[in-house]
């Protein structure tokens, strides 16, 4: 199978309000490198003509990001000003695609450990589906509760944690966006695809790929990425 043309959308427009820091978490540094740069460096190693879009919040100075991209020789990255929601920020990046790719790859910038060298192997698994997402099987027992009172136990069979990257056929995602959309109505593009009746597979990720949400997550990545 010939290598597919890809467009990457890296989301870095969030404010990181749960991180308890004056600086959005994606711009904090690990080993002296901004968190959002790690994913871009991994993508940049691919020997193809893929496009890379980086969404940022309008409160961030574009010239500062351009300076960092230049420092790390990330010349292919195009900056897109995001919106109030992650979903609309991704849409704005999608709308900036000029040459139709085969697939669109959407990834959270605060998952800095993903190896994009695997991306073409993952794409091969899509086959007759419209997309594929990376995820991890839930291994722990799942409880429901109201306040601090337990109400029951959920069967974890078939339960997954959705992660990124999420990879979709360009035409399928474009069709979803051709409908009227409430950008507050879905939490990831896989949900958007599901609601439009497109079939999406899941690819089991066996590497650590948790999203940095709290200081605890940040501390874990400081130890993990020390050896990268």
N, C-alpha and C positions, 0 to 999 in steps of 0.2 A: 504494500500500500504506500503510495507516495505521501510525503509529508504534507500535512494540511496547513493551509494559511490560517493563522490565528490572530485574533485581536484580544489583548489582555486589558482588563479594567481592574486597577488596584484601588481599593477604596481607602481614602485617608482624609475624608471630609468631616469625620465625627469630632465632637468636642470632648469625648472621654469623661463625661461628668461623674461616672461611677469610680473613676480612678483616683479621685481626691488629689488633684495636682493642678497647678496653674497652667501647666503646659499639656496640651492634648497628648495622650499616651503614645501615639504613633511617632511623635517627634522627640520623645525621650531617647537617650542613647544607651546602648549596650556595647561594651568594648570600644566606646568612642564613636560608634556608628548609629545614626538614627534608626529606630526600629523599622520604619517604612522602607528604608533602603535595602534591607536584607532580601526581601522578595524581589525587588527590582534587579538586584545583582544576580539572583538565581535565574531569573527570566533572561537576563542579558547574556547568559552563557549559551543559550540556545543558538544554534547556527541556522537561522532562518530569517525570513523577512517580515516577521510578525510586528504588529503595531502594539505599542504600550501606552495606555492612558492612565493618568494618576489624578484622582479626584481630590481636591482640597477645599477646605472651608474658605469662604470669601474673606474671613477675618485674617487669614494667613497671607503674609507678603509673598507674592509670586516670585519676586526677585530673589528672596531668600531660598526658596525651593529650587529655582533655576541654578543658583550658585552651588547648592549641594549636589544636584544632578550632574553638573559640570565636573565637580570635584571627583565624583565616582565614575566618570566617563559614561554616563547614562544618556547618551545623545539621542536615543530613539524615543525617549519618554515625552509625551505631550501632556501638559497640565490642563485639567478641566475644572472650572469652578463648580463646586457642588451646590446642593440645596439644603433645605431644612431636614430632609429625610435621606437615609441611605438609599432607599429605593429610587428616589428622583435623581440623586447624584449619579447612580449607575445609569439611569436612563439618559442623562445628559451626556455621559461619556459614550454610550451606545450611539446617540444621535451624531456624535462627532466623527464616527467611522466613515471614511471616505471611499475606501475600496472594499467591497464586500468580501469578508473572509468566509472560510468554511465553518469556523467555530468561534464563539466568544467565550473567553475564560475570565470569570469574575472571582476576585480573591481579596480577602480582608488583609490590609497591610499589617494588622496586629496579630497575624499568624506567621511569624518570621522564620519558622523552621522548615517550611515545606520545600521539598526538593523538586523543582520544576523540570529536572531531567527526566522525570517519570511521565510527563504530560502526554507524550504521544502514545505510550503504552496504555494509559488510561482512556484516551480517545478511541483506541481500537476496541474497547469494551462497549462503546455506545451501540454499535451495529445498527439495528433497525429502530432504535429509540431516538428520542429528540434531544437527549442530554444525559449527563451523568454528574453526580456530585460525590465528593469525598466525605466519608463519615466513619464513625467508630461505633461498634456494638456496645450497648449498655451492659456492663458486667455487674453492677451493683443492684441490690434490691431496691425497688422503687415504692415509696410510700406516698399516700395522699394525706393531707392534713388540713385542718381548719384552725388557724392560729397555731398553737403549740400542741393541739390535740390530734393524734393520729386517727384517720378514718378508714384506712384500708391499705391493701398491698396490690400493686399492679403487676400483672404477668409481663416480665421483661422480654419474653420471646418476640422477636421481630421488632424490638425497639432499638433505635439508633440515635446517636447525636449527629446532627447535620453540621458539616464543616465547610470550608472552602479550600481549594478552588471548586467552583461549580462551572461546568462546561456545557454549553448549549449550541445546537445548530443555529447559525445566524438567522436563517429564514423562519424558524420556529419562534425564536425570541422576538423577531420583528413583527410577526403576526400577533403576538401577545400585546406588543406596544401599539398596534394599530387600533386596538379597542380603547374605549374610555377607561382610564385607570384612576383609582384612588390610591395614591402612593402610601397612604397610611394603612392600607388594608392587608399588606403582606410583609413578612419579615425577611424573606429572601426570595431570589428570583426563581428558585425551585418551586416555591408555593405558587408563584404567578403562573408557571408552566403547568402545574397540577390543575389549577383552577380553570385553565384553558384546555384541559383534557389531553395534554401532551404527556407521553410516557417518558419517565426519567429513571435511570438506574442509580444504584449506589455502589460505590467502590470502597472496599474496606481499607482504611488507612491504618497501618501498623506502627507508624512513627508518631512521636509527640507533636501534636498540631493544635493544641488548645489556644483559644483566643485570649489575648491579654486584656483582662477586664479589671482586675484588682492588683494591688501592690504584691499580693502573694504570687499571682501569675508572673508578674514582672521579675520577682526574685528567682523564680524557677528558671526563666529564660536567661537570666544573668549567669546562672550556673551552666545551663545547657549550651549556650552559644559561646561560652568561654573557650570551647575546644573546636569551634568552627574555623 
